[in-house]
């Protein structure tokens, strides 16, 4: 990112960086480059593009924009968020070890415990909201620390700067899944992280119509290593998804800010509800990570929250199936509000003992607050909880 671009505000960069008018026609929206291959002048003399797996102008635009918003020097776009996370793990070799947070996406848990282990990579889970617990989990062979803040699905808050200091002192890479916070609220690279990952399917796209994952770094050598894997494996983002996600990023800040405001009101309502035992939302003063979230997150606490209700597994299933505006579906971060039961949906891939021991109980409900009017959303939750 150039000095002039650095001086621009977030929303301006989201619209303009990587999205200059088309040079040929002057079109404000750049055309999609659907070509799979590009003509070379002579054999072995590579132009800026040669094959879409290796690079594509439309995908480059999305990568350029997100790199700017995250304060990175380079980004890579993948077919899914899990493909992006997998690319990071492929930096490691047999015998290496990963420390991951206990409050992480179920798909990440599955990748670490049921795919990486086949390659001889060890995995330990640690409560990363407590730096001493993270430090205790590190081994001589640890090469990667992987965290989420806010965590999924318990909305735990991890001090990214503290984790970065721990990782740096041990010569370990720190990767941060920034999907929930988005660069609107948190920029982990500025706090010392080495790698930032996004499931671009979520807030970056924002409309439940595109799949993708992104990695952002601020180190050229690390970028080259990740690009080599990205190009070799070929799990790149499609041209159409790249276009949709670029379009979504243009309204990212406005969407996230409004969703944060609504999420706080929903959390405050649920905290007073007689059928709700506990609300997990870092914007509540009662949340254990409130102080760190206030320091680390810029202008909001996210639009994700979860609650534990006074019910058993089947009654919880009934509640999540009874909402009318909150749609029962996996995923998150889009304009429409979603509801889920992590135990049977996003975190069903957890081994049950691990899931329960890490606080992901059967009566836990996760909410993704969208852009509907907040009073309508509260009324919807009120009638659903009335089923108990």
C-alpha positions in Angstrom: 0.0 0.0 0.0 1.4 3.4 -1.0 1.8 6.3 1.3 -1.1 8.2 -0.4 -3.4 5.2 0.1 -2.4 4.9 3.7 -3.7 8.4 4.3 -7.1 7.5 3.0 -9.9 6.5 5.5 -11.1 2.9 5.7 -14.3 3.4 3.7 -12.5 5.2 1.0 -9.9 2.5 0.6 -12.6 -0.2 0.6 -14.2 1.5 -2.5 -11.1 2.7 -4.4 -8.0 0.6 -3.6 -7.9 -2.2 -6.2 -10.9 -0.8 -8.0 -9.6 1.8 -10.3 -11.7 2.5 -13.5 -11.1 0.2 -16.4 -8.3 1.6 -18.5 -9.8 0.5 -21.9 -13.4 1.7 -21.5 -13.4 3.9 -18.4 -16.0 1.7 -16.8 -16.4 2.5 -13.0 -16.8 -1.3 -12.3 -13.9 -3.2 -13.7 -14.8 -6.2 -16.0 -14.5 -9.8 -14.9 -11.6 -11.6 -16.4 -12.9 -15.1 -17.0 -10.0 -16.3 -19.1 -8.3 -19.4 -17.8 -5.0 -18.7 -19.7 -3.2 -15.6 -21.0 -1.1 -15.2 -24.2 2.7 -15.0 -23.8 5.0 -13.0 -26.1 7.7 -15.7 -26.3 8.1 -19.1 -24.6 9.3 -18.7 -21.0 8.8 -14.9 -21.0 6.1 -14.5 -18.4 3.8 -11.5 -18.4 1.9 -10.4 -15.3 -0.5 -13.3 -15.9 -0.1 -16.7 -17.5 -2.7 -19.0 -16.0 -5.7 -18.1 -13.7 -4.6 -20.5 -11.0 -1.4 -18.5 -10.6 -3.0 -15.1 -10.9 -6.1 -13.3 -12.3 -6.8 -9.6 -12.5 -10.3 -9.9 -10.9 -8.9 -12.0 -8.0 -6.0 -9.5 -7.7 -8.5 -6.7 -7.1 -10.0 -8.4 -4.1 -6.6 -9.3 -2.7 -5.3 -5.7 -3.2 -8.3 -4.2 -1.4 -8.2 -6.5 1.6 -4.4 -6.1 2.0 -5.0 -2.4 2.2 -7.8 -2.7 4.8 -5.7 -5.1 7.0 -2.6 -3.0 6.7 -0.7 -5.8 4.9 1.7 -6.0 2.0 0.0 -8.8 0.2 -3.1 -11.1 0.3 -4.1 -14.4 -1.3 -7.7 -15.4 -2.2 -8.8 -19.0 -1.8 -11.9 -21.0 -2.7 -13.0 -21.1 1.0 -11.9 -20.0 4.4 -10.9 -23.6 5.2 -8.7 -23.7 2.1 -7.0 -20.6 3.4 -6.5 -22.1 6.9 -5.2 -25.3 5.4 -2.6 -23.4 3.3 -1.2 -22.0 6.6 -0.9 -25.5 8.1 1.0 -26.6 5.0 3.8 -24.3 6.0 4.5 -27.0 8.7 6.2 -30.4 8.4 5.7 -33.8 10.1 6.8 -33.5 13.8 5.8 -29.9 14.1 3.1 -28.8 16.6 0.2 -26.3 16.6 -1.4 -24.6 19.6 -5.0 -23.4 18.8 -7.6 -21.8 20.9 -10.3 -23.8 22.6 -13.0 -21.4 21.2 -12.6 -22.0 17.5 -14.7 -22.8 14.5 -15.7 -26.5 14.3 -14.3 -26.8 10.7 -10.9 -25.6 12.0 -11.0 -28.1 14.8 -11.8 -30.8 12.3 -8.9 -29.8 10.0 -6.4 -29.7 12.9 -7.4 -32.9 14.6 -8.5 -35.1 11.6 -6.4 -33.9 8.7 -3.2 -32.3 10.0 -2.7 -35.3 12.3 -2.4 -37.5 9.3 0.6 -35.5 8.2 2.2 -36.0 11.6 1.5 -32.5 12.9 0.5 -32.4 16.6 -2.2 -30.2 17.9 -3.0 -28.9 21.4 -5.9 -26.7 22.4 -5.4 -23.9 24.9 -7.6 -21.1 26.4 -5.9 -18.3 24.6 -7.8 -15.7 26.6 -5.3 -16.5 29.4 -1.7 -15.9 28.2 -0.3 -18.2 30.9 -2.3 -21.1 29.5 -1.1 -20.4 26.0 2.5 -20.3 27.2 2.1 -23.6 29.1 0.9 -25.3 25.9 3.9 -24.4 23.8 6.4 -27.1 23.1 9.9 -27.0 21.5 8.4 -28.3 18.2 5.5 -25.7 18.2 5.6 -23.7 15.0 2.1 -22.1 14.8 -0.3 -20.5 17.2 -3.9 -20.1 15.8 -6.4 -18.0 17.5 -9.8 -16.4 17.0 -11.0 -13.2 18.7 -13.9 -13.0 19.2 -13.9 -16.8 19.4 -16.5 -19.1 17.8 -19.0 -19.8 19.3 -18.4 -18.5 22.9 -17.2 -15.0 21.8 -14.1 -15.2 24.0 -11.7 -12.4 23.7 -8.0 -13.0 23.2 -5.4 -10.3 23.7 -3.7 -10.5 20.2 -0.8 -8.2 21.1 0.0 -10.4 24.2 -0.2 -13.5 22.0 2.1 -11.9 19.5 4.7 -11.2 22.1 4.6 -14.8 23.3 4.8 -16.1 19.8 7.7 -13.8 18.9 9.7 -14.7 22.0 9.4 -18.4 21.0 10.0 -17.9 17.3 6.5 -19.1 16.4 4.1 -17.8 13.8 0.9 -16.3 15.0 -2.2 -16.7 12.8 -5.5 -14.9 13.6 -8.9 -15.8 12.2 -10.3 -12.3 11.9 -13.6 -13.4 10.4 -15.8 -12.2 13.3 -14.1 -8.9 14.0 -13.4 -8.0 10.3 -10.7 -5.3 9.6 -13.4 -2.7 10.5 -13.0 -3.6 14.2 -9.5 -5.2 14.5 -6.4 -5.3 12.4 -4.3 -8.1 13.9 -1.1 -7.4 11.8 -0.8 -4.0 13.6 -0.9 -5.9 16.9 1.9 -8.2 15.9 0.2 -11.1 14.2 2.0 -12.8 11.2 -1.0 -14.0 9.3 -4.6 -12.9 9.2 -7.3 -15.2 7.8 -10.9 -14.4 6.7 -13.7 -16.6 5.7 -14.6 -14.1 3.0 -17.9 -15.9 2.6 -19.0 -14.1 5.8 -18.8 -10.3 6.3 -16.5 -9.5 3.4 -19.0 -10.8 0.9 -21.9 -10.0 3.2 -24.8 -11.3 1.1 -24.7 -15.1 1.4 -24.0 -15.5 -2.3 -20.2 -16.1 -2.5 -17.7 -18.5 -1.1 -14.1 -17.6 -0.4 -11.2 -17.3 2.0 -8.4 -14.8 2.3 -4.9 -14.7 3.9 -3.1 -11.4 4.5 0.5 -10.9 5.6 3.0 -8.1 5.9 6.1 -10.0 5.2 7.3 -10.6 1.7 9.1 -13.9 2.5 6.1 -15.3 4.2 3.9 -14.2 1.3 6.1 -16.0 -1.2 5.9 -19.2 0.8 2.1 -19.1 1.1 1.8 -18.1 -2.6 3.9 -21.2 -3.6 1.5 -23.4 -1.7 -1.5 -21.5 -3.1 -0.4 -21.9 -6.7 0.8 -25.5 -6.2 -2.4 -26.8 -4.6 -4.6 -24.7 -6.8 -7.4 -23.9 -4.3 -7.9 -20.3 -5.5 -11.0 -18.2 -5.4 -13.1 -18.2 -8.6 -13.4 -15.1 -10.7 -17.1 -14.7 -10.0 -16.7 -15.1 -6.2 -13.8 -12.6 -6.4 -16.1 -10.1 -8.1 -18.9 -10.6 -5.5 -16.5 -10.3 -2.6 -14.9 -7.2 -4.0 -18.3 -5.7 -4.3 -19.3 -6.7 -0.8 -16.1 -5.1 0.7 -17.2 -1.7 -0.6 -20.1 -1.6 2.0 -18.3 -3.6 4.7 -17.8 -0.7 7.2 -21.4 0.5 7.0 -22.8 -3.0 7.4 -20.6 -4.0 10.3 -21.1 -0.8 12.2 -24.9 -1.1 12.0 -24.8 -4.8 12.8 -22.7 -4.1 15.9 -25.3 -1.6 17.1 -28.1 -4.0 16.7 -26.1 -6.9 18.3 -25.5 -4.9 21.4 -29.2 -4.2 21.8 -30.1 -7.8 21.2 -27.5 -8.9 23.8 -28.9 -6.4 26.4 -32.4 -7.7 25.8 -31.4 -11.4 26.1 -29.4 -10.7 29.3 -32.6 -9.7 31.0 -34.7 -12.6 29.7 -35.9 -15.1 32.3 -35.3 -18.1 30.0 -31.7 -17.1 29.2 -29.0 -18.3 31.6 -26.1 -16.6 30.1 -25.3 -14.3 27.2 -21.8 -14.3 25.5 -21.2 -10.9 23.9 -18.0 -8.9 24.4 -19.9 -5.6 24.4 -21.5 -6.4 27.7 -19.6 -5.1 30.7 -20.2 -8.5 32.4 -18.2 -10.2 29.7 -14.8 -11.4 31.0 -13.1 -10.0 27.9 -14.9 -6.6 27.9 -11.8 -4.5 28.8 -9.5 -6.1 26.2 -12.2 -6.0 23.6 -12.7 -2.3 24.3 -9.0 -1.7 23.7 -8.5 -4.0 20.8 -11.7 -3.5 18.8 -12.3 -0.2 17.1 -15.8 1.2 17.5 -17.8 -1.9 18.1 -17.9 -5.4 19.6 -19.0 -7.5 16.6 -22.4 -8.7 15.4 -22.0 -12.3 16.7 -23.4 -13.4 20.0 -24.4 -16.6 21.7 -26.7 -17.5 24.6 -27.2 -20.5 26.9 -30.9 -21.1 27.5 -32.7 -22.9 30.3 -33.4 -26.0 28.2 -32.2 -29.4 27.1 -30.9 -30.4 23.7 -34.3 -31.1 22.1 -35.9 -27.9 23.5 -33.0 -25.9 22.2 -33.5 -27.4 18.8 -37.2 -26.3 19.0 -36.2 -22.7 19.8 -33.8 -22.3 16.9 -36.4 -23.8 14.6 -39.1 -21.4 15.8 -37.7 -18.1 14.7 -39.2 -16.3 11.7 -36.6 -13.6 10.8 -33.5 -15.4 12.2 -33.1 -18.1 9.6 -31.9 -21.5 10.8 -28.6 -21.9 8.8 -24.9 -22.3 9.2 -22.6 -19.4 8.2 -22.8 -15.8 9.4 -22.0 -12.2 8.7 -24.6 -11.4 6.0 -27.4 -8.9 5.7 -29.9 -11.5 6.9 -29.9 -12.7 10.5 -29.1 -16.3 11.2 -29.5 -18.6 14.1 -27.9 -22.0 14.9 -27.3 -24.6 17.5 -23.5 -25.1 17.5 -23.7 -28.6 19.1 -25.6 -30.0 16.1 -24.4 -27.6 13.4 -21.2 -25.5 13.1 -19.4 -27.5 15.9 -20.9 -31.0 15.3 -17.4 -32.1 14.0 -16.0 -31.6 17.5 -15.4 -34.8 19.5 -18.2 -34.6 22.1 -15.9 -34.7 25.1 -13.8 -31.8 23.7 -16.9 -29.8 22.8 -18.5 -30.1 26.3 -15.2 -29.6 28.1 -14.6 -26.4 26.2 -18.0 -25.0 27.1 -19.9 -25.7 23.8 -23.0 -27.1 25.5 -26.2 -28.5 24.0 -28.3 -25.5 25.1 -26.0 -23.0 23.4 -27.5 -20.9 20.6 -25.4 -18.7 18.3 -26.8 -15.6 16.6 -25.5 -13.7 13.6 -27.3 -10.3 13.7 -28.0 -8.9 10.2 -29.5 -5.7 9.0 -33.2 -6.1 9.8 -34.7 -3.6 12.2 -33.5 -4.5 15.7 -37.0 -4.3 17.2 -38.2 -6.9 14.8 -35.3 -9.1 15.6 -36.0 -8.8 19.4 -39.7 -9.6 18.9 -38.7 -12.6 16.8 -36.4 -14.0 19.6 -39.1 -13.2 22.2 -41.7 -15.3 20.5 -39.2 -18.2 19.9 -38.1 -18.2 23.5 -41.8 -18.3 24.4 -41.8 -21.9 23.1 -40.0 -23.0 26.3 
